[in-house]
Amino acid sequence: MRVEVDYDLCESNALCMGVAPEVFEVRDDDFLYLLTEEPPAALHDRVRQAEKLCPKRAITVAD
């Protein structure tokens, strides 16, 4: 799995971080950071859930 974020679309609302904090982090500067582009298999379901929850569809997951 490979995760990509379109930072031009991202609103940094942290819904993704709430689901997968090991992969997504909104810092004090109010920007989203992708902590790993290739998360381990144990996180794949949560990353896919984060992709679905993103209101701006800024997260893309490719297998």
C-alpha positions as CSV (number, residue, x, y, z in Angstrom):
1,M,0.0,0.0,0.0
2,R,1.1,3.5,-0.8
3,V,-0.5,6.6,0.6
4,E,-0.6,10.0,-1.0
5,V,-2.0,13.3,0.2
6,D,-3.0,16.2,-2.1
7,Y,-2.0,19.0,0.2
8,D,-3.8,21.6,-2.1
9,L,-7.1,19.9,-1.2
10,C,-6.4,19.0,2.4
11,E,-8.1,21.1,5.1
12,S,-6.1,19.6,8.0
13,N,-9.3,18.7,9.8
14,A,-7.6,15.7,11.4
15,L,-10.3,13.1,10.7
16,C,-7.6,10.9,9.2
17,M,-5.4,11.4,12.3
18,G,-8.2,10.3,14.5
19,V,-8.4,7.0,12.6
20,A,-4.7,6.3,11.9
21,P,-2.5,8.5,14.1
22,E,0.5,6.3,13.2
23,V,0.2,7.5,9.6
24,F,-1.3,11.0,9.7
25,E,-0.5,13.9,12.0
26,V,-1.8,17.5,12.2
27,R,0.8,19.5,14.1
28,D,0.7,22.8,15.9
29,D,1.2,24.6,12.6
30,D,-2.2,23.3,11.5
31,F,-0.8,21.3,8.6
32,L,-1.2,17.6,7.9
33,Y,2.0,15.5,7.8
34,L,2.1,12.0,6.3
35,L,4.3,10.0,8.7
36,T,4.8,7.1,6.4
37,E,3.9,6.6,2.7
38,E,4.0,2.8,3.0
39,P,2.2,1.8,6.3
40,P,2.5,-1.8,7.5
41,A,-0.2,-4.3,6.7
42,A,-1.7,-4.0,10.2
43,L,-2.7,-0.4,9.5
44,H,-4.2,-0.9,6.0
45,D,-7.8,-1.1,7.1
46,R,-7.5,2.1,9.2
47,V,-5.8,3.9,6.3
48,R,-8.5,3.0,3.9
49,Q,-11.1,4.2,6.5
50,A,-9.2,7.5,6.8
51,E,-9.3,7.8,3.0
52,K,-13.1,7.3,3.0
53,L,-13.6,9.8,5.9
54,C,-11.7,12.6,4.3
55,P,-14.3,15.2,3.3
56,K,-12.1,16.8,0.6
57,R,-10.9,13.4,-0.8
58,A,-7.3,14.6,-0.4
59,I,-6.1,11.1,0.6
60,T,-5.4,8.5,-2.1
61,V,-4.5,4.9,-1.4
62,A,-2.9,2.6,-4.0
63,D,-2.2,-1.1,-3.6
